[in-house]
């Protein structure tokens, strides 16, 4: 079974909520879902919009990597088309040395 539009919206809203209430290592909360603070958000909003508004007869997974320029890390995401598959949105540690 495939996620319908409302289910895809729910997946996106869960990610947005986590970004808006991101807990820093020192315990403070910061809103990362802010285009003025995080450059990748504009691209992420476009991805979310396309994912949610897919044609119900041709629903596909959305997956990829975004560059979080401000902290020099990559964000890996997976937005599933099928109901039995978990979404993924993680900020990856930079594995390259200085």
N, C-alpha and C positions, 0 to 999 in steps of 0.2 A: 504494500500500500504506500501511496505517496502522500507527503505533507501537502495539505491544501493551503490556500493563501493565508488564512488566519493562523494556521500552525507555523508557517514560515515567519509570519509577523511576530509570533510569540518567541521564536528562537532568536530573532534579531533583537527584540526588546530586552531579553535576558542579557545579551551581550552588551547592549547600550547601557543598561542599568549598572552592570559591573564596571564599565568604563567611567561612568559618571560618578561612581562611588569607589574609585580605586584606592585601596589602602596601601600606603607607602611603608617601607620597612621601619620607619620611625613612628608609625601609628597614625600619622595624619592622613586625612582623606583628601583626594584631589580629583577634580573632574577632568579626565583625559578626553572626554567626548566634546572637545572644543577646538574648532578649526584654527583659532588664534594661538592656541597652546601647542597643538600637535598637528603637524603638516599632513600626516596620513589620513586624518579624519575625513577630509573632502573626498578622497578616493574611496574610503570605506563606506561613506554614505551612498555613493553611486553604486557600489557593489550590493549593498543591502537593498537599495531600491529595485535593482534589476532582479535580485533573488526573490524578493517578495512578489513582484509583479509579473512573474513568469506565466506563460500560457499554460493553463491547467492540463492541456493535452500533451505538453512537451516539457515536463519539469525535469531539471538536471541539477546535479550537485554543483556547488560553487566552492572552489578551493584555490588556495594560492598563498603567496607571501607578500606582505607589505613591509616597507622599510620605515621604522620608527626613527627618523633622522635625529631627533632631539636627544636620544640616549644611545644612538648607534646600535640598535638591535632590530632584529626581524620579528614580525608577527606572523605566525602561521594560522590560517583559518580554514575551516571546513564547514560549509553550510549544506546539510544533507537534503536530498530530495525524498528519501524514504523514511517512513515513520520509525522503523526499528534501528536507526543509526543515530549515534550521538553527534552533536555539533562540537566543534573545536575552535578555540580562540586563545592562543597562548603567545606570550612575549618570550622569545627564545634568547638565551644567553649567547653572547658573541663568543664564538669558539676560536676566533683568530687572535693571535698574540699581538702585543703592541709593537 
